[in-house]
Amino acid sequence: MFDDGRPLFQQIADLLADGIVAGRYAEDAQVPSTNELAGFYRINPATVGKGVNVLVEQGVLHKRRGLGMFVSPGARDRLLSERTERFRDDYVIPLLREARQLGLTASDIHRLIDQEDHS
């Protein structure tokens, strides 16, 4: 898990965000505590806290005094929207740019995707 070269706190933030997107943590559901995550992954609690704070700053998580951290209303939709934009920017736009250079039509691209999807 923690070997992709990115800072650990960012990987923790992404891990929790992935759980929200996948539906493991629903809106208003409590997420594991900083200490639980730190113990499970055997990393410093301060590092986990920094990752959690990234999501708090984004409005994805919120703290309930004395109870812990919870998924904010609308968090999943917000994350899906952000990831969809990133997917478009990182993959779809470059794909279309390359397809134009190769003279491929939208039908050609669909056919290639369908072939790959069925293999």
N, CA, C and O atoms as CSV, one atom per row, in Angstrom:
chain,resi,resn,atom,element,x,y,z
A,1,MET,N,N,0.814,-1.203,0.000
A,1,MET,CA,C,0.000,0.000,0.000
A,1,MET,C,C,0.851,1.257,0.000
A,1,MET,O,O,0.635,2.143,-0.826
A,2,PHE,N,N,1.794,1.352,0.889
A,2,PHE,CA,C,2.511,2.604,1.074
A,2,PHE,C,C,3.871,2.584,0.376
A,2,PHE,O,O,4.901,2.810,1.011
A,3,ASP,N,N,3.871,2.317,-0.919
A,3,ASP,CA,C,5.142,2.265,-1.621
A,3,ASP,C,C,5.094,2.974,-2.962
A,3,ASP,O,O,5.895,2.676,-3.847
A,4,ASP,N,N,4.160,3.913,-3.127
A,4,ASP,CA,C,4.026,4.549,-4.444
A,4,ASP,C,C,4.778,5.880,-4.554
A,4,ASP,O,O,4.640,6.585,-5.553
A,5,GLY,N,N,5.562,6.223,-3.547
A,5,GLY,CA,C,6.388,7.418,-3.634
A,5,GLY,C,C,5.715,8.692,-3.163
A,5,GLY,O,O,6.385,9.703,-2.953
A,6,ARG,N,N,4.395,8.662,-2.992
A,6,ARG,CA,C,3.703,9.851,-2.497
A,6,ARG,C,C,3.820,9.901,-0.979
A,6,ARG,O,O,4.057,8.873,-0.346
A,7,PRO,N,N,3.659,11.079,-0.388
A,7,PRO,CA,C,3.713,11.172,1.076
A,7,PRO,C,C,2.665,10.259,1.725
A,7,PRO,O,O,1.559,10.104,1.208
A,8,LEU,N,N,3.024,9.666,2.852
A,8,LEU,CA,C,2.125,8.742,3.544
A,8,LEU,C,C,0.796,9.391,3.903
A,8,LEU,O,O,-0.256,8.761,3.786
A,9,PHE,N,N,0.838,10.657,4.344
A,9,PHE,CA,C,-0.410,11.300,4.742
A,9,PHE,C,C,-1.372,11.404,3.556
A,9,PHE,O,O,-2.584,11.283,3.736
A,10,GLN,N,N,-0.851,11.625,2.358
A,10,GLN,CA,C,-1.703,11.710,1.168
A,10,GLN,C,C,-2.283,10.337,0.830
A,10,GLN,O,O,-3.430,10.225,0.398
A,11,GLN,N,N,-1.483,9.308,1.031
A,11,GLN,CA,C,-1.962,7.960,0.778
A,11,GLN,C,C,-3.076,7.576,1.765
A,11,GLN,O,O,-4.025,6.885,1.395
A,12,ILE,N,N,-2.954,8.025,3.015
A,12,ILE,CA,C,-4.002,7.782,4.006
A,12,ILE,C,C,-5.272,8.525,3.601
A,12,ILE,O,O,-6.364,7.960,3.656
A,13,ALA,N,N,-5.137,9.780,3.196
A,13,ALA,CA,C,-6.300,10.551,2.743
A,13,ALA,C,C,-6.970,9.849,1.568
A,13,ALA,O,O,-8.196,9.740,1.526
A,14,ASP,N,N,-6.179,9.378,0.621
A,14,ASP,CA,C,-6.726,8.686,-0.547
A,14,ASP,C,C,-7.389,7.363,-0.155
A,14,ASP,O,O,-8.418,6.992,-0.720
A,15,LEU,N,N,-6.808,6.661,0.798
A,15,LEU,CA,C,-7.385,5.406,1.277
A,15,LEU,C,C,-8.781,5.644,1.849
A,15,LEU,O,O,-9.716,4.906,1.535
A,16,LEU,N,N,-8.923,6.663,2.679
A,16,LEU,CA,C,-10.232,6.974,3.245
A,16,LEU,C,C,-11.201,7.451,2.167
A,16,LEU,O,O,-12.367,7.059,2.152
A,17,ALA,N,N,-10.708,8.301,1.264
A,17,ALA,CA,C,-11.557,8.778,0.162
A,17,ALA,C,C,-12.017,7.613,-0.709
A,17,ALA,O,O,-13.170,7.577,-1.139
A,18,ASP,N,N,-11.127,6.665,-0.970
A,18,ASP,CA,C,-11.497,5.472,-1.742
A,18,ASP,C,C,-12.620,4.705,-1.040
A,18,ASP,O,O,-13.545,4.215,-1.689
A,19,GLY,N,N,-12.532,4.606,0.282
A,19,GLY,CA,C,-13.567,3.923,1.051
A,19,GLY,C,C,-14.912,4.622,0.958
A,19,GLY,O,O,-15.957,3.973,0.923
A,20,ILE,N,N,-14.882,5.937,0.918
A,20,ILE,CA,C,-16.119,6.713,0.775
A,20,ILE,C,C,-16.708,6.508,-0.612
A,20,ILE,O,O,-17.908,6.274,-0.752
A,21,VAL,N,N,-15.865,6.596,-1.636
A,21,VAL,CA,C,-16.322,6.418,-3.013
A,21,VAL,C,C,-16.884,5.007,-3.211
A,21,VAL,O,O,-17.892,4.835,-3.895
A,22,ALA,N,N,-16.245,4.008,-2.621
A,22,ALA,CA,C,-16.676,2.616,-2.775
A,22,ALA,C,C,-17.910,2.287,-1.934
A,22,ALA,O,O,-18.508,1.223,-2.097
A,23,GLY,N,N,-18.288,3.195,-1.041
A,23,GLY,CA,C,-19.465,2.960,-0.210
A,23,GLY,C,C,-19.177,2.255,1.101
A,23,GLY,O,O,-20.110,1.908,1.826
A,24,ARG,N,N,-17.905,2.034,1.427
A,24,ARG,CA,C,-17.576,1.418,2.718
A,24,ARG,C,C,-17.898,2.359,3.874
A,24,ARG,O,O,-18.222,1.910,4.974
A,25,TYR,N,N,-17.807,3.663,3.624
A,25,TYR,CA,C,-18.153,4.674,4.625
A,25,TYR,C,C,-19.244,5.556,4.026
A,25,TYR,O,O,-18.980,6.369,3.141
A,26,ALA,N,N,-20.453,5.390,4.508
A,26,ALA,CA,C,-21.589,6.161,4.008
A,26,ALA,C,C,-21.599,7.548,4.646
A,26,ALA,O,O,-20.865,7.807,5.599
A,27,GLU,N,N,-22.432,8.430,4.114
A,27,GLU,CA,C,-22.588,9.751,4.714
A,27,GLU,C,C,-22.996,9.591,6.173
A,27,GLU,O,O,-23.825,8.747,6.513
A,28,ASP,N,N,-22.406,10.405,7.013
A,28,ASP,CA,C,-22.632,10.412,8.458
A,28,ASP,C,C,-22.087,9.184,9.174
A,28,ASP,O,O,-22.285,9.045,10.381
A,29,ALA,N,N,-21.400,8.283,8.457
A,29,ALA,CA,C,-20.772,7.127,9.102
A,29,ALA,C,C,-19.439,7.547,9.716
A,29,ALA,O,O,-18.747,8.426,9.201
A,30,GLN,N,N,-19.106,6.914,10.800
A,30,GLN,CA,C,-17.828,7.178,11.447
A,30,GLN,C,C,-16.725,6.426,10.711
A,30,GLN,O,O,-16.908,5.276,10.314
A,31,VAL,N,N,-15.584,7.077,10.531
A,31,VAL,CA,C,-14.420,6.433,9.937
A,31,VAL,C,C,-13.505,5.976,11.070
A,31,VAL,O,O,-13.624,6.470,12.191
A,32,PRO,N,N,-12.596,5.043,10.797
A,32,PRO,CA,C,-11.684,4.590,11.856
A,32,PRO,C,C,-10.901,5.768,12.450
A,32,PRO,O,O,-10.593,6.746,11.769
A,33,SER,N,N,-10.599,5.638,13.716
A,33,SER,CA,C,-9.866,6.701,14.412
A,33,SER,C,C,-8.422,6.766,13.931
A,33,SER,O,O,-7.904,5.839,13.308
A,34,THR,N,N,-7.806,7.875,14.236
A,34,THR,CA,C,-6.393,8.066,13.911
A,34,THR,C,C,-5.552,6.943,14.518
A,34,THR,O,O,-4.674,6.387,13.858
A,35,ASN,N,N,-5.824,6.620,15.763
A,35,ASN,CA,C,-5.046,5.573,16.433
A,35,ASN,C,C,-5.309,4.199,15.827
A,35,ASN,O,O,-4.389,3.389,15.716
A,36,GLU,N,N,-6.549,3.926,15.436
A,36,GLU,CA,C,-6.851,2.638,14.795
A,36,GLU,C,C,-6.093,2.507,13.482
A,36,GLU,O,O,-5.486,1.472,13.208
A,37,LEU,N,N,-6.130,3.558,12.675
A,37,LEU,CA,C,-5.427,3.519,11.392
A,37,LEU,C,C,-3.923,3.420,11.589
A,37,LEU,O,O,-3.244,2.655,10.903
A,38,ALA,N,N,-3.410,4.199,12.532
A,38,ALA,CA,C,-1.962,4.172,12.793
A,38,ALA,C,C,-1.527,2.783,13.251
A,38,ALA,O,O,-0.495,2.281,12.805
A,39,GLY,N,N,-2.301,2.159,14.133
A,39,GLY,CA,C,-1.968,0.823,14.605
A,39,GLY,C,C,-2.073,-0.218,13.505
A,39,GLY,O,O,-1.210,-1.088,13.384
A,40,PHE,N,N,-3.126,-0.133,12.701
A,40,PHE,CA,C,-3.330,-1.111,11.642
A,40,PHE,C,C,-2.221,-1.042,10.598
A,40,PHE,O,O,-1.701,-2.070,10.164
A,41,TYR,N,N,-1.861,0.189,10.195
A,41,TYR,CA,C,-0.844,0.353,9.155
A,41,TYR,C,C,0.565,0.521,9.717
A,41,TYR,O,O,1.533,0.624,8.962
A,42,ARG,N,N,0.674,0.550,11.031
A,42,ARG,CA,C,1.971,0.679,11.703
A,42,ARG,C,C,2.729,1.925,11.253
A,42,ARG,O,O,3.897,1.872,10.866
A,43,ILE,N,N,2.014,3.047,11.323
A,43,ILE,CA,C,2.635,4.329,11.010
A,43,ILE,C,C,2.318,5.318,12.127
A,43,ILE,O,O,1.464,5.061,12.975
A,44,ASN,N,N,2.995,6.419,12.117
A,44,ASN,CA,C,2.863,7.441,13.149
A,44,ASN,C,C,1.455,8.041,13.144
A,44,ASN,O,O,0.944,8.408,12.086
A,45,PRO,N,N,0.822,8.142,14.324
A,45,PRO,CA,C,-0.509,8.755,14.388
A,45,PRO,C,C,-0.546,10.187,13.851
A,45,PRO,O,O,-1.567,10.618,13.315
A,46,ALA,N,N,0.548,10.921,13.990
A,46,ALA,CA,C,0.581,12.289,13.454
A,46,ALA,C,C,0.473,12.287,11.935
A,46,ALA,O,O,-0.129,13.187,11.349
A,47,THR,N,N,1.048,11.293,11.309
A,47,THR,CA,C,0.964,11.160,9.848
A,47,THR,C,C,-0.480,10.870,9.440
A,47,THR,O,O,-0.994,11.457,8.488
A,48,VAL,N,N,-1.122,9.966,10.163
A,48,VAL,CA,C,-2.527,9.658,9.889
A,48,VAL,C,C,-3.373,10.909,10.098
A,48,VAL,O,O,-4.244,11.222,9.286
A,49,GLY,N,N,-3.110,11.621,11.192
A,49,GLY,CA,C,-3.862,12.843,11.482
A,49,GLY,C,C,-3.737,13.869,10.375
A,49,GLY,O,O,-4.705,14.551,10.039
A,50,LYS,N,N,-2.560,13.978,9.814
A,50,LYS,CA,C,-2.359,14.909,8.704
A,50,LYS,C,C,-3.194,14.494,7.489
A,50,LYS,O,O,-3.762,15.347,6.807
A,51,GLY,N,N,-3.270,13.200,7.220
A,51,GLY,CA,C,-4.087,12.701,6.119
A,51,GLY,C,C,-5.567,12.948,6.354
A,51,GLY,O,O,-6.291,13.346,5.441
A,52,VAL,N,N,-6.013,12.710,7.581
A,52,VAL,CA,C,-7.413,12.965,7.933
A,52,VAL,C,C,-7.721,14.452,7.781
A,52,VAL,O,O,-8.787,14.817,7.287
A,53,ASN,N,N,-6.801,15.301,8.200
A,53,ASN,CA,C,-7.016,16.751,8.103
A,53,ASN,C,C,-7.141,17.229,6.664
A,53,ASN,O,O,-7.835,18.211,6.396
A,54,VAL,N,N,-6.481,16.551,5.738
A,54,VAL,CA,C,-6.637,16.889,4.317
A,54,VAL,C,C,-8.105,16.759,3.935
A,54,VAL,O,O,-8.655,17.620,3.247
A,55,LEU,N,N,-8.736,15.677,4.385
A,55,LEU,CA,C,-10.141,15.442,4.050
A,55,LEU,C,C,-11.073,16.384,4.816
A,55,LEU,O,O,-12.137,16.750,4.316
A,56,VAL,N,N,-10.675,16.772,6.020
A,56,VAL,CA,C,-11.460,17.761,6.772
A,56,VAL,C,C,-11.432,19.101,6.037
A,56,VAL,O,O,-12.463,19.758,5.893
A,57,GLU,N,N,-10.248,19.501,5.574
A,57,GLU,CA,C,-10.114,20.770,4.841
A,57,GLU,C,C,-10.918,20.764,3.548
A,57,GLU,O,O,-11.389,21.812,3.109
A,58,GLN,N,N,-11.080,19.591,2.933
A,58,GLN,CA,C,-11.862,19.466,1.701
A,58,GLN,C,C,-13.353,19.352,1.978
A,58,GLN,O,O,-14.158,19.348,1.047
A,59,GLY,N,N,-13.726,19.259,3.241
A,59,GLY,CA,C,-15.131,19.114,3.597
A,59,GLY,C,C,-15.666,17.704,3.442
A,59,GLY,O,O,-16.879,17.497,3.462
A,60,VAL,N,N,-14.777,16.730,3.289
A,60,VAL,CA,C,-15.170,15.337,3.117
A,60,VAL,C,C,-15.462,14.689,4.474
A,60,VAL,O,O,-16.379,13.877,4.589
A,61,LEU,N,N,-14.695,15.042,5.484
A,61,LEU,CA,C,-14.891,14.547,6.843
A,61,LEU,C,C,-15.148,15.722,7.773
A,61,LEU,O,O,-14.731,16.849,7.503
A,62,HIS,N,N,-15.837,15.443,8.868
A,62,HIS,CA,C,-16.016,16.441,9.908
A,62,HIS,C,C,-15.925,15.760,11.270
A,62,HIS,O,O,-16.197,14.567,11.408
A,63,LYS,N,N,-15.538,16.541,12.263
A,63,LYS,CA,C,-15.342,16.004,13.603
A,63,LYS,C,C,-16.589,16.251,14.441
A,63,LYS,O,O,-17.190,17.325,14.410
A,64,ARG,N,N,-16.950,15.226,15.182
A,64,ARG,CA,C,-17.999,15.375,16.186
A,64,ARG,C,C,-17.316,15.267,17.537
A,64,ARG,O,O,-16.782,14.221,17.908
A,65,ARG,N,N,-17.347,16.360,18.251
A,65,ARG,CA,C,-16.630,16.473,19.518
A,65,ARG,C,C,-16.917,15.274,20.424
A,65,ARG,O,O,-18.063,14.964,20.747
A,66,GLY,N,N,-15.838,14.622,20.814
A,66,GLY,CA,C,-15.929,13.489,21.717
A,66,GLY,C,C,-16.344,12.181,21.068
A,66,GLY,O,O,-16.376,11.146,21.734
A,67,LEU,N,N,-16.658,12.210,19.791
A,67,LEU,CA,C,-17.118,11.002,19.110
A,67,LEU,C,C,-16.166,10.513,18.035
A,67,LEU,O,O,-16.013,9.306,17.848
A,68,GLY,N,N,-15.523,11.431,17.327
A,68,GLY,CA,C,-14.601,11.046,16.270
A,68,GLY,C,C,-14.898,11.746,14.957
A,68,GLY,O,O,-15.555,12.786,14.916
A,69,MET,N,N,-14.397,11.152,13.889
A,69,MET,CA,C,-14.533,11.727,12.550
A,69,MET,C,C,-15.622,10.995,11.784
A,69,MET,O,O,-15.752,9.773,11.853
A,70,PHE,N,N,-16.406,11.792,11.044
A,70,PHE,CA,C,-17.543,11.257,10.301
A,70,PHE,C,C,-17.526,11.781,8.870
A,70,PHE,O,O,-16.978,12.845,8.585
A,71,VAL,N,N,-18.138,11.010,7.981
A,71,VAL,CA,C,-18.246,11.404,6.580
A,71,VAL,C,C,-19.286,12.515,6.468
A,71,VAL,O,O,-20.405,12.391,6.966
A,72,SER,N,N,-18.902,13.585,5.818
A,72,SER,CA,C,-19.787,14.744,5.656
A,72,SER,C,C,-20.864,14.465,4.613
A,72,SER,O,O,-20.635,13.710,3.668
A,73,PRO,N,N,-22.035,15.072,4.783
A,73,PRO,CA,C,-23.082,14.946,3.762
A,73,PRO,C,C,-22.573,15.437,2.404
A,73,PRO,O,O,-21.921,16.478,2.316
A,74,GLY,N,N,-22.871,14.691,1.365
A,74,GLY,CA,C,-22.453,15.057,0.014
A,74,GLY,C,C,-21.015,14.720,-0.323
A,74,GLY,O,O,-20.554,15.016,-1.426
A,75,ALA,N,N,-20.286,14.097,0.618
A,75,ALA,CA,C,-18.854,13.814,0.399
A,75,ALA,C,C,-18.633,12.887,-0.786
A,75,ALA,O,O,-17.752,13.135,-1.609
A,76,ARG,N,N,-19.419,11.826,-0.881
A,76,ARG,CA,C,-19.223,10.866,-1.974
A,76,ARG,C,C,-19.459,11.535,-3.320
A,76,ARG,O,O,-18.669,11.363,-4.248
A,77,ASP,N,N,-20.543,12.296,-3.430
A,77,ASP,CA,C,-20.831,12.990,-4.692
A,77,ASP,C,C,-19.710,13.971,-5.042
A,77,ASP,O,O,-19.318,14.072,-6.205
A,78,ARG,N,N,-19.195,14.688,-4.051
A,78,ARG,CA,C,-18.100,15.637,-4.272
A,78,ARG,C,C,-16.854,14.915,-4.761
A,78,ARG,O,O,-16.203,15.357,-5.707
A,79,LEU,N,N,-16.522,13.798,-4.111
A,79,LEU,CA,C,-15.344,13.030,-4.522
A,79,LEU,C,C,-15.516,12.456,-5.921
A,79,LEU,O,O,-14.584,12.493,-6.724
A,80,LEU,N,N,-16.701,11.925,-6.222
A,80,LEU,CA,C,-16.954,11.382,-7.561
A,80,LEU,C,C,-16.825,12.464,-8.628
A,80,LEU,O,O,-16.265,12.224,-9.697
A,81,SER,N,N,-17.335,13.632,-8.342
A,81,SER,CA,C,-17.243,14.738,-9.298
A,81,SER,C,C,-15.785,15.136,-9.536
A,81,SER,O,O,-15.365,15.321,-10.678
A,82,GLU,N,N,-15.025,15.264,-8.462
A,82,GLU,CA,C,-13.608,15.622,-8.591
A,82,GLU,C,C,-12.841,14.552,-9.361
A,82,GLU,O,O,-12.013,14.870,-10.215
A,83,ARG,N,N,-13.115,13.295,-9.062
A,83,ARG,CA,C,-12.400,12.208,-9.732
A,83,ARG,C,C,-12.800,12.093,-11.199
A,83,ARG,O,O,-11.974,11.760,-12.049
A,84,THR,N,N,-14.057,12.368,-11.490
A,84,THR,CA,C,-14.500,12.352,-12.880
A,84,THR,C,C,-13.796,13.435,-13.675
A,84,THR,O,O,-13.363,13.194,-14.802
A,85,GLU,N,N,-13.675,14.630,-13.101
A,85,GLU,CA,C,-12.938,15.712,-13.768
A,85,GLU,C,C,-11.486,15.329,-13.989
A,85,GLU,O,O,-10.936,15.546,-15.069
A,86,ARG,N,N,-10.867,14.757,-12.963
A,86,ARG,CA,C,-9.464,14.346,-13.066
A,86,ARG,C,C,-9.298,13.256,-14.128
A,86,ARG,O,O,-8.328,13.271,-14.886
A,87,PHE,N,N,-10.246,12.310,-14.184
A,87,PHE,CA,C,-10.217,11.250,-15.186
A,87,PHE,C,C,-10.299,11.845,-16.587
A,87,PHE,O,O,-9.559,11.444,-17.485
A,88,ARG,N,N,-11.199,12.800,-16.764
A,88,ARG,CA,C,-11.324,13.464,-18.065
A,88,ARG,C,C,-10.009,14.156,-18.438
A,88,ARG,O,O,-9.505,13.993,-19.550
A,89,ASP,N,N,-9.471,14.916,-17.509
A,89,ASP,CA,C,-8.248,15.676,-17.789
A,89,ASP,C,C,-7.037,14.773,-18.026
A,89,ASP,O,O,-6.222,15.037,-18.911
A,90,ASP,N,N,-6.923,13.700,-17.228
A,90,ASP,CA,C,-5.736,12.845,-17.288
A,90,ASP,C,C,-5.801,11.781,-18.385
A,90,ASP,O,O,-4.766,11.352,-18.895
A,91,TYR,N,N,-7.016,11.355,-18.749
A,91,TYR,CA,C,-7.135,10.231,-19.678
A,91,TYR,C,C,-7.940,10.541,-20.942
A,91,TYR,O,O,-7.490,10.270,-22.055
A,92,VAL,N,N,-9.121,11.106,-20.763
A,92,VAL,CA,C,-10.006,11.288,-21.916
A,92,VAL,C,C,-9.457,12.330,-22.878
A,92,VAL,O,O,-9.390,12.078,-24.081
A,93,ILE,N,N,-9.070,13.476,-22.382
A,93,ILE,CA,C,-8.558,14.535,-23.265
A,93,ILE,C,C,-7.301,14.080,-24.001
A,93,ILE,O,O,-7.220,14.263,-25.216
A,94,PRO,N,N,-6.305,13.488,-23.309
A,94,PRO,CA,C,-5.139,12.985,-24.059
A,94,PRO,C,C,-5.508,11.881,-25.055
A,94,PRO,O,O,-4.926,11.811,-26.138
A,95,LEU,N,N,-6.464,11.021,-24.705
A,95,LEU,CA,C,-6.905,9.971,-25.616
A,95,LEU,C,C,-7.497,10.578,-26.887
A,95,LEU,O,O,-7.165,10.158,-27.995
A,96,LEU,N,N,-8.359,11.552,-26.724
A,96,LEU,CA,C,-8.980,12.187,-27.883
A,96,LEU,C,C,-7.956,12.937,-28.730
A,96,LEU,O,O,-8.035,12.932,-29.958
A,97,ARG,N,N,-7.009,13.572,-28.079
A,97,ARG,CA,C,-5.952,14.292,-28.794
A,97,ARG,C,C,-5.145,13.321,-29.658
A,97,ARG,O,O,-4.878,13.597,-30.828
A,98,GLU,N,N,-4.765,12.198,-29.082
A,98,GLU,CA,C,-3.996,11.190,-29.826
A,98,GLU,C,C,-4.852,10.572,-30.933
A,98,GLU,O,O,-4.365,10.332,-32.038
A,99,ALA,N,N,-6.125,10.316,-30.634
A,99,ALA,CA,C,-7.019,9.735,-31.639
A,99,ALA,C,C,-7.139,10.649,-32.854
A,99,ALA,O,O,-7.140,10.181,-33.993
A,100,ARG,N,N,-7.240,11.953,-32.607
A,100,ARG,CA,C,-7.309,12.914,-33.728
A,100,ARG,C,C,-6.054,12.849,-34.583
A,100,ARG,O,O,-6.123,12.890,-35.811
A,101,GLN,N,N,-4.909,12.748,-33.923
A,101,GLN,CA,C,-3.653,12.679,-34.669
A,101,GLN,C,C,-3.577,11.396,-35.495
A,101,GLN,O,O,-2.954,11.376,-36.556
A,102,LEU,N,N,-4.203,10.343,-35.018
A,102,LEU,CA,C,-4.188,9.075,-35.742
A,102,LEU,C,C,-5.323,8.969,-36.755
A,102,LEU,O,O,-5.401,8.004,-37.516
A,103,GLY,N,N,-6.191,9.959,-36.756
A,103,GLY,CA,C,-7.313,9.943,-37.686
A,103,GLY,C,C,-8.431,8.998,-37.270
A,103,GLY,O,O,-9.228,8.575,-38.108
A,104,LEU,N,N,-8.499,8.664,-35.990
A,104,LEU,CA,C,-9.542,7.769,-35.500
A,104,LEU,C,C,-10.831,8.542,-35.240
A,104,LEU,O,O,-10.806,9.682,-34.776
A,105,THR,N,N,-11.939,7.910,-35.542
A,105,THR,CA,C,-13.249,8.508,-35.270
A,105,THR,C,C,-13.736,8.044,-33.897
A,105,THR,O,O,-13.140,7.163,-33.277
A,106,ALA,N,N,-14.822,8.650,-33.439
A,106,ALA,CA,C,-15.430,8.230,-32.174
A,106,ALA,C,C,-15.841,6.758,-32.255
A,106,ALA,O,O,-15.695,6.017,-31.283
A,107,SER,N,N,-16.350,6.340,-33.405
A,107,SER,CA,C,-16.737,4.928,-33.591
A,107,SER,C,C,-15.520,4.015,-33.473
A,107,SER,O,O,-15.610,2.932,-32.895
A,108,ASP,N,N,-14.386,4.448,-34.018
A,108,ASP,CA,C,-13.159,3.661,-33.912
A,108,ASP,C,C,-12.750,3.497,-32.441
A,108,ASP,O,O,-12.356,2.416,-32.005
A,109,ILE,N,N,-12.853,4.584,-31.703
A,109,ILE,CA,C,-12.473,4.552,-30.287
A,109,ILE,C,C,-13.409,3.624,-29.516
A,109,ILE,O,O,-12.957,2.817,-28.703
A,110,HIS,N,N,-14.705,3.738,-29.772
A,110,HIS,CA,C,-15.681,2.861,-29.112
A,110,HIS,C,C,-15.394,1.396,-29.421
A,110,HIS,O,O,-15.457,0.540,-28.538
A,111,ARG,N,N,-15.078,1.119,-30.681
A,111,ARG,CA,C,-14.777,-0.255,-31.083
A,111,ARG,C,C,-13.557,-0.774,-30.339
A,111,ARG,O,O,-13.557,-1.906,-29.855
A,112,LEU,N,N,-12.521,0.047,-30.245
A,112,LEU,CA,C,-11.302,-0.356,-29.527
A,112,LEU,C,C,-11.596,-0.622,-28.042
A,112,LEU,O,O,-11.098,-1.586,-27.461
A,113,ILE,N,N,-12.404,0.242,-27.451
A,113,ILE,CA,C,-12.769,0.053,-26.047
A,113,ILE,C,C,-13.572,-1.211,-25.868
A,113,ILE,O,O,-13.327,-1.981,-24.939
A,114,ASP,N,N,-14.538,-1.436,-26.757
A,114,ASP,CA,C,-15.365,-2.647,-26.680
A,114,ASP,C,C,-14.513,-3.899,-26.841
A,114,ASP,O,O,-14.725,-4.887,-26.137
A,115,GLN,N,N,-13.555,-3.869,-27.759
A,115,GLN,CA,C,-12.674,-5.019,-27.955
A,115,GLN,C,C,-11.884,-5.301,-26.678
A,115,GLN,O,O,-11.756,-6.453,-26.263
A,116,GLU,N,N,-11.370,-4.273,-26.076
A,116,GLU,CA,C,-10.568,-4.427,-24.867
A,116,GLU,C,C,-11.435,-4.887,-23.684
A,116,GLU,O,O,-11.006,-5.687,-22.852
A,117,ASP,N,N,-12.646,-4.366,-23.638
A,117,ASP,CA,C,-13.566,-4.691,-22.551
A,117,ASP,C,C,-13.997,-6.146,-22.606
A,117,ASP,O,O,-14.307,-6.738,-21.572
A,118,HIS,N,N,-14.022,-6.725,-23.787
A,118,HIS,CA,C,-14.458,-8.108,-23.956
A,118,HIS,C,C,-13.304,-9.104,-23.997
A,118,HIS,O,O,-13.527,-10.301,-24.176
A,119,SER,N,N,-12.088,-8.627,-23.834
A,119,SER,CA,C,-10.961,-9.567,-23.897
A,119,SER,C,C,-10.561,-10.068,-22.533
A,119,SER,O,O,-9.630,-10.865,-22.416
